[in-house]
């Protein structure tokens, strides 16, 4: 019987979407968002917590499909302290 690999602390802290991504619908769910539909209401409007705009601190758009761990300003939804925004 093969044992499952032990998750590393880094893999435990990653979430599918940045913890700073916001939308109106996000405030209506009672769990961590795991798919883009958890953000989208009929308006389709999302924004970044840091900039309060639909543009993130790195100058790129803020929406679920791009606010992922591959982005420089990403912060896990499970992180305890906010990551400072990337400026300039």
Buried (B, 14 or more C-beta within 10 A) or exposed (E): EEEEEEEEEEEEBBBBBBBBBBBBBBEEEEEEBEEBEBBBEEEEBBBBBBBEEBEBBBEBEBBBEBBBBEBEBBBBBEBEEEBEBBEE
